[in-house]
Amino acid sequence: MIEVIYKEDKCKAQGNEQFFHIPKNIRQIGLISEEHKIYIEDYAYTFLGRIAAEQPMKGRLAVLLGQSNWAEGTSYIFIRCALQVQEMDISPEHLNFSDEVWGKVNEQMEEYFPGQEVVGWFFSAPQISMEVTDVIYRTHMNSFGGNDKVLFLMEPQEKEEAFFRYENGHMAKQLGYYVYYEKNPMMQEYMIAMNQEQESDSREKVTDDAVLTFRSKVRRKQEKRASEEQKKMSAVMYAASACLALAVLAVGVNFVNRYDKMQQISGQAKQVSVQPETKTATPKPEENAKITEKLMEENNTEKETLTILEKDKEKTTGETPTPTVAEKEDKQKSETVQDQDMEEKPNEADDAKKDEKTSGEVHESYTIRPGDTLFKISIQRYGDMSEISEICRLNGISEDDIIYPGQTILLP
């Protein structure tokens, strides 16, 4: 059970002419006996927990300092300070507070904790049970005898702790205690001095193995990062190579297909347009009409095919293909045949020409590139801004609309 109490009482100690006060800011741990009450200051409590946790596989000793009082049949023990013992071998099987150890403890008490008295001792060791062994019992009776001295045991790995007090010939485990909070400048200065000493010792005890271990970890980390970056770069290069190969393959296939279609169309146009030299008779009007219809169908087919080729080329290279010499000759020959038909059937030829112009009208498509604007496109294509309105009309947009890279528009 943990309870925080805000309280301050003053009691007069029996056999002592001065008053002692009970701390007002208290944290209760466990159940408190009405006959024996133990108070440990938070700085001292924190210091003991820290030295036990620094090296949990080794034993730690400390002398508890403060004062003990009696009032109305209740004993009060106040632990204000803790002085670490470093001048002896520490183990659960061997504990000995020799005269040399006590001499060093008394020197440090006068230096850091003047006016404080010994009220007990602290012992921590790995895998120690919360029971008093024969060695611990003999050490307590030899160096900390009396009812006003306590033992504070701590197991650093399992975080177990308990206070013990000598009662009726044995060490009795106390069910609870208080942790109180007050200004404790003596303990603060001692903890600062211990921290500085430990930092100095730790710098001196750094071994080559520790340095090599650290460097090895850093090197492995760098190698791992370099390997990950190399894998990412390999994946990017593989993807780029695959895309390039596909693009080259697509361009090659489109080129072969266009070349075959152009050869086929050119051959068909020559067969239709060439007149046999052996025939000198003038064709009949009915035959002229049939020839005109056939030429118009073939011309429309040729234009649709060329339109498809132009779109393929624009998608592949972004440029508009120029008509070949064969295409120009085919177009001229087709127009010659159409003119002959128009002389015999003006009205029918006019209608056919209008239909051919309407069905064969093809506008150039253009793919927007980064940085393009309607103004820039009109200047580059036509040398002025006169075609901006026509471009907007063909694409159903206004001059204020925004165009984006990758967008395809028609040009007049």
C-alpha positions as CSV (number, residue, x, y, z in Angstrom):
1,M,0.0,0.0,0.0
2,I,1.3,3.5,-0.9
3,E,-0.1,6.6,0.7
4,V,0.9,10.2,0.6
5,I,0.4,12.1,3.9
6,Y,0.7,15.9,4.3
7,K,1.4,16.2,8.0
8,E,3.8,17.7,10.5
9,D,3.9,16.8,14.1
10,K,6.4,17.7,16.8
11,C,7.3,15.3,19.6
12,K,9.7,15.6,22.5
13,A,12.2,12.8,22.8
14,Q,12.6,11.1,26.1
15,G,16.1,11.7,27.5
16,N,16.7,14.5,25.0
17,E,16.0,18.1,25.6
18,Q,15.3,19.0,21.9
19,F,12.2,18.5,19.8
20,F,12.1,16.4,16.6
21,H,9.6,16.8,13.9
22,I,7.8,14.3,11.6
23,P,8.2,15.2,7.9
24,K,5.1,16.6,6.3
25,N,5.6,15.2,2.8
26,I,5.6,11.5,3.1
27,R,5.1,8.4,0.8
28,Q,4.1,5.3,2.7
29,I,5.3,1.9,1.4
30,G,3.7,-1.2,3.0
31,L,2.1,-1.4,6.4
32,I,3.6,0.7,9.2
33,S,3.9,-0.6,12.8
34,E,2.6,1.7,15.6
35,E,5.6,0.8,17.7
36,H,8.5,1.2,15.2
37,K,8.5,3.7,12.4
38,I,11.3,4.1,9.8
39,Y,11.7,7.2,7.7
40,I,14.2,7.4,4.8
41,E,14.9,10.6,2.9
42,D,14.3,10.5,-0.9
43,Y,17.8,11.5,-1.9
44,A,19.3,8.8,0.3
45,Y,16.8,6.2,-1.0
46,T,17.5,7.2,-4.6
47,F,21.3,7.0,-4.1
48,L,21.0,3.5,-2.6
49,G,18.9,2.2,-5.5
50,R,21.3,3.7,-8.0
51,I,24.5,2.2,-6.6
52,A,22.8,-1.2,-6.4
53,A,21.7,-1.0,-10.0
54,E,25.0,0.2,-11.5
55,Q,26.6,-3.2,-11.1
56,P,23.8,-5.6,-10.2
57,M,26.1,-8.6,-10.2
58,K,28.3,-7.2,-7.4
59,G,27.6,-6.6,-3.8
60,R,27.2,-3.1,-2.4
61,L,27.5,-1.7,1.1
62,A,26.6,1.6,2.7
63,V,26.3,3.1,6.1
64,L,23.0,4.7,7.0
65,L,23.2,8.1,8.8
66,G,20.6,10.2,10.5
67,Q,19.0,10.1,14.0
68,S,16.8,7.9,16.2
69,N,14.2,9.0,18.7
70,W,11.6,7.7,21.1
71,A,8.3,9.2,22.0
72,E,5.3,7.7,23.9
73,G,6.5,4.1,23.4
74,T,7.2,4.5,19.7
75,S,10.6,4.4,18.2
76,Y,11.4,6.7,15.3
77,I,14.4,6.2,13.0
78,F,15.2,9.0,10.4
79,I,17.7,8.0,7.7
80,R,18.9,11.3,6.1
81,C,22.1,10.2,4.4
82,A,23.9,7.1,3.0
83,L,27.6,6.7,2.8
84,Q,28.9,4.1,0.4
85,V,31.6,1.7,1.7
86,Q,34.2,1.0,-1.0
87,E,37.2,-0.2,1.0
88,M,36.3,-3.9,1.6
89,D,35.5,-7.1,-0.2
90,I,31.7,-7.5,-0.4
91,S,29.9,-10.8,-0.8
92,P,27.0,-12.6,1.0
93,E,29.6,-15.0,2.5
94,H,32.1,-12.4,3.7
95,L,31.3,-9.1,5.4
96,N,33.7,-7.5,7.8
97,F,33.7,-3.9,9.0
98,S,37.3,-3.7,10.1
99,D,38.9,-0.8,12.0
100,E,40.4,0.4,8.7
101,V,37.0,0.5,7.1
102,W,35.5,2.4,10.1
103,G,38.4,4.9,10.0
104,K,37.6,5.7,6.4
105,V,33.9,5.9,7.1
106,N,34.5,8.4,10.0
107,E,36.6,10.6,7.7
108,Q,33.9,10.8,5.1
109,M,31.2,11.4,7.7
110,E,33.2,14.4,9.0
111,E,33.7,15.7,5.5
112,Y,30.2,15.3,4.1
113,F,27.8,14.6,6.9
114,P,28.9,16.4,10.1
115,G,26.5,16.0,13.1
116,Q,24.9,12.8,11.8
117,E,24.9,9.5,13.7
118,V,25.0,5.9,12.5
119,V,21.5,4.4,12.4
120,G,22.1,1.2,10.4
121,W,23.5,-0.2,7.2
122,F,22.6,-1.1,3.7
123,F,23.5,-4.3,1.8
124,S,22.6,-5.4,-1.8
125,A,23.7,-8.5,-3.7
126,P,22.4,-10.4,-6.7
127,Q,19.9,-13.2,-6.1
128,I,19.8,-12.5,-2.3
129,S,16.6,-13.5,-0.5
130,M,14.8,-11.1,1.8
131,E,16.0,-13.2,4.8
132,V,18.9,-12.6,7.2
133,T,21.7,-15.1,6.9
134,D,24.1,-16.1,9.6
135,V,26.8,-13.9,8.1
136,I,24.5,-10.9,7.9
137,Y,23.3,-11.5,11.4
138,R,26.8,-11.6,12.9
139,T,27.8,-8.5,10.9
140,H,24.8,-6.6,12.3
141,M,25.4,-7.7,15.9
142,N,29.1,-7.0,15.7
143,S,29.0,-3.5,14.0
144,F,25.4,-2.3,14.4
145,G,24.1,-3.8,17.6
146,G,21.2,-2.3,19.5
147,N,17.4,-1.7,19.0
148,D,18.0,1.7,17.3
149,K,19.9,0.3,14.3
150,V,18.3,-1.1,11.2
151,L,19.3,-3.2,8.2
152,F,18.2,-2.3,4.7
153,L,18.4,-5.3,2.2
154,M,18.0,-4.9,-1.6
155,E,18.0,-7.4,-4.5
156,P,18.9,-5.2,-7.6
157,Q,17.7,-7.6,-10.3
158,E,14.2,-8.4,-8.9
159,K,13.8,-4.9,-7.3
160,E,13.0,-6.4,-3.9
161,E,13.8,-4.6,-0.7
162,A,13.0,-4.7,3.1
163,F,14.0,-3.3,6.4
164,F,15.0,-5.4,9.4
165,R,15.3,-4.5,13.1
166,Y,16.7,-6.5,16.0
167,E,13.9,-7.6,18.3
168,N,13.7,-10.4,21.0
169,G,17.0,-12.0,19.9
170,H,16.4,-12.1,16.1
171,M,16.2,-9.8,13.1
172,A,12.6,-9.0,12.5
173,K,11.4,-7.9,9.1
174,Q,9.5,-4.7,9.0
175,L,6.3,-4.6,7.0
176,G,6.6,-1.1,5.8
177,Y,8.4,2.3,5.9
178,Y,8.1,5.9,4.9
179,V,10.0,7.8,2.2
180,Y,9.9,11.5,3.0
181,Y,10.9,14.6,0.9
182,E,12.9,17.5,2.3
183,K,15.8,19.7,1.4
184,N,18.9,17.6,1.8
185,P,22.0,19.7,0.7
186,M,24.5,17.3,2.4
187,M,23.3,14.3,0.5
188,Q,23.1,16.4,-2.8
189,E,26.7,17.5,-2.5
190,Y,27.8,13.9,-1.7
191,M,26.0,12.5,-4.7
192,I,27.6,15.2,-7.0
193,A,31.1,14.3,-5.6
194,M,30.5,10.6,-6.2
195,N,29.3,11.2,-9.7
196,Q,32.4,13.2,-10.6
197,E,34.6,10.5,-9.1
198,Q,32.8,7.7,-11.0
199,E,33.1,9.7,-14.3
200,S,36.8,10.1,-13.7
201,D,37.3,6.4,-12.9
202,S,35.2,5.3,-15.9
203,R,37.3,7.3,-18.3
204,E,40.5,5.8,-16.9
205,K,39.1,2.2,-17.1
206,V,38.0,2.3,-20.7
207,T,39.9,-0.6,-22.4
208,D,40.9,-1.3,-25.9
209,D,38.3,-4.0,-26.1
210,A,35.6,-1.5,-25.5
211,V,37.0,0.8,-28.2
212,L,37.3,-2.0,-30.6
213,T,33.7,-3.2,-29.9
214,F,32.4,0.3,-30.5
215,R,34.3,0.7,-33.7
216,S,33.2,-2.8,-34.8
217,K,29.5,-1.8,-34.2
218,V,30.0,1.4,-36.1
219,R,31.6,-0.4,-39.0
220,R,28.9,-3.0,-39.2
221,K,26.3,-0.3,-39.2
222,Q,28.0,1.6,-42.0
223,E,28.4,-1.6,-44.1
224,K,24.8,-2.5,-43.6
225,R,23.7,1.0,-44.7
226,A,26.0,0.8,-47.8
227,S,24.6,-2.6,-48.7
228,E,21.0,-1.3,-48.5
229,E,21.9,1.7,-50.6
230,Q,23.5,-0.6,-53.2
231,K,20.5,-2.8,-53.4
232,K,18.2,0.2,-53.9
233,M,20.5,1.6,-56.7
234,S,20.6,-1.9,-58.4
235,A,16.8,-2.1,-58.4
236,V,16.6,1.4,-59.9
237,M,19.1,0.6,-62.6
238,Y,17.4,-2.6,-63.4
239,A,14.0,-0.9,-63.8
240,A,15.6,1.9,-65.9
241,S,17.3,-0.7,-68.2
242,A,14.0,-2.6,-68.6
243,C,12.1,0.5,-69.5
244,L,14.7,1.6,-72.0
245,A,14.7,-1.9,-73.6
246,L,10.9,-1.8,-73.9
247,A,11.0,1.7,-75.4
248,V,13.6,0.7,-78.0
249,L,11.6,-2.4,-78.9
250,A,8.4,-0.5,-79.3
251,V,10.1,2.1,-81.5
252,G,11.5,-0.6,-83.7
253,V,8.2,-2.5,-84.1
254,N,6.4,0.8,-84.9
255,F,9.0,1.7,-87.5
256,V,8.8,-1.7,-89.2
257,N,5.0,-1.6,-89.2
258,R,4.9,1.9,-90.7
259,Y,7.5,1.0,-93.4
260,D,5.5,-2.1,-94.5
261,K,2.2,-0.1,-94.6
262,M,3.8,2.7,-96.5
263,Q,5.2,0.3,-99.1
264,Q,1.8,-1.4,-99.5
265,I,-0.1,1.8,-99.9
266,S,2.5,3.2,-102.4
267,G,2.1,0.0,-104.5
268,Q,-1.7,0.2,-104.5
269,A,-1.6,3.8,-105.5
270,K,0.7,3.2,-108.4
271,Q,-1.4,0.3,-109.6
272,V,-4.6,2.4,-109.6
273,S,-3.0,5.6,-111.0
274,V,-1.0,4.1,-113.9
275,Q,-3.0,3.9,-117.1
276,P,-2.3,1.1,-119.6
277,E,-0.5,2.4,-122.7
278,T,-2.3,-0.1,-125.1
279,K,-5.7,1.5,-124.3
280,T,-6.3,4.8,-126.2
281,A,-10.0,4.9,-125.9
282,T,-11.6,7.4,-123.5
283,P,-13.2,5.7,-120.5
284,K,-17.0,5.9,-120.3
285,P,-18.7,8.1,-117.7
286,E,-19.9,5.0,-115.7
287,E,-16.3,3.6,-115.5
288,N,-15.0,7.1,-114.5
289,A,-17.5,7.2,-111.6
290,K,-16.4,3.7,-110.4
291,I,-12.7,4.6,-110.6
292,T,-13.4,7.8,-108.7
293,E,-15.3,6.0,-106.0
294,K,-12.4,3.4,-105.7
295,L,-9.8,6.1,-105.6
296,M,-11.7,8.0,-102.9
297,E,-12.0,4.9,-100.8
298,E,-8.3,4.1,-101.2
299,N,-7.3,7.7,-100.5
300,N,-9.4,7.8,-97.3
301,T,-7.9,4.4,-96.3
302,E,-4.4,5.9,-96.9
303,K,-5.1,9.0,-94.9
304,E,-6.4,7.0,-92.0
305,T,-3.3,4.8,-92.1
306,L,-1.0,7.8,-92.3
307,T,-2.9,9.4,-89.4
308,I,-2.3,6.3,-87.3
309,L,1.4,6.4,-88.2
310,E,1.6,10.0,-87.3
311,K,0.1,9.4,-83.9
312,D,2.4,6.5,-83.3
313,K,5.4,8.7,-84.2
314,E,4.2,11.5,-82.0
315,K,3.8,9.2,-79.1
316,T,7.3,7.7,-79.6
317,T,9.4,10.8,-80.5
318,G,7.1,13.8,-79.8
319,E,7.6,15.1,-83.4
320,T,5.3,15.5,-86.4
321,P,6.4,13.3,-89.4
322,T,6.9,15.0,-92.8
323,P,5.2,13.5,-96.0
324,T,7.5,11.4,-98.2
325,V,8.0,11.9,-101.9
326,A,6.0,8.9,-102.7
327,E,3.1,10.2,-100.7
328,K,3.2,13.5,-102.5
329,E,3.2,11.8,-105.9
330,D,0.3,9.6,-104.9
331,K,-1.7,12.6,-103.8
332,Q,-1.0,14.5,-107.0
333,K,-2.0,11.4,-109.1
334,S,-5.2,11.0,-107.1
335,E,-6.1,14.7,-107.6
336,T,-5.5,14.3,-111.4
337,V,-7.9,11.4,-111.6
338,Q,-10.4,13.3,-109.5
339,D,-10.1,16.4,-111.8
340,Q,-11.0,14.2,-114.8
341,D,-14.1,12.9,-113.0
342,M,-15.1,16.4,-112.0
343,E,-15.1,17.6,-115.7
344,E,-17.7,14.9,-116.6
345,K,-19.7,15.2,-113.4
346,P,-19.2,18.6,-111.9
347,N,-21.9,18.4,-109.2
348,E,-21.0,14.8,-108.2
349,A,-17.3,15.7,-108.1
350,D,-17.9,18.8,-106.0
351,D,-19.9,16.8,-103.5
352,A,-17.2,14.1,-103.4
353,K,-14.5,16.7,-102.9
354,K,-16.3,18.3,-100.1
355,D,-16.9,15.0,-98.4
356,E,-13.2,14.1,-98.9
357,K,-12.0,17.4,-97.4
358,T,-14.4,17.0,-94.5
359,S,-13.5,13.3,-93.8
360,G,-9.7,13.7,-94.5
361,E,-9.1,16.8,-92.3
362,V,-6.4,15.9,-89.8
363,H,-5.1,18.3,-87.1
364,E,-1.6,18.0,-85.7
365,S,-1.6,16.7,-82.1
366,Y,1.0,18.2,-79.6
367,T,2.0,16.9,-76.1
368,I,2.5,19.6,-73.6
369,R,6.0,19.8,-72.2
370,P,7.2,21.4,-69.0
371,G,7.3,25.2,-69.4
372,D,4.9,25.3,-72.4
373,T,2.2,27.9,-72.6
374,L,-0.4,28.7,-75.4
375,F,1.6,31.9,-76.2
376,K,4.9,30.0,-76.4
377,I,3.4,27.2,-78.6
378,S,1.8,29.7,-81.0
379,I,5.1,31.7,-81.3
380,Q,7.2,28.5,-81.9
381,R,4.8,27.0,-84.4
382,Y,3.5,30.0,-86.3
383,G,5.8,32.9,-85.5
384,D,3.1,35.0,-83.9
385,M,0.1,34.8,-81.6
386,S,-2.6,34.8,-84.3
387,E,-3.4,31.1,-83.9
388,I,-4.0,31.2,-80.1
389,S,-7.8,31.6,-80.6
390,E,-7.9,28.8,-83.1
391,I,-5.9,26.5,-80.8
392,C,-8.4,27.3,-78.0
393,R,-11.4,26.6,-80.3
394,L,-10.0,23.2,-81.4
395,N,-9.4,22.1,-77.8
396,G,-12.5,23.6,-76.2
397,I,-10.4,25.8,-73.8
398,S,-9.9,29.5,-73.2
399,E,-6.7,31.5,-73.2
400,D,-6.8,31.7,-69.4
401,D,-7.0,27.9,-68.8
402,I,-3.9,26.1,-67.4
403,I,-2.3,23.4,-69.5
404,Y,-0.2,20.7,-67.9
405,P,2.8,18.6,-68.9
406,G,1.7,15.4,-70.6
407,Q,-1.6,16.9,-71.8
408,T,-2.3,16.4,-75.6
409,I,-3.9,19.2,-77.6
410,L,-4.7,19.7,-81.3
411,L,-3.0,22.4,-83.4
412,P,-4.5,24.1,-86.6
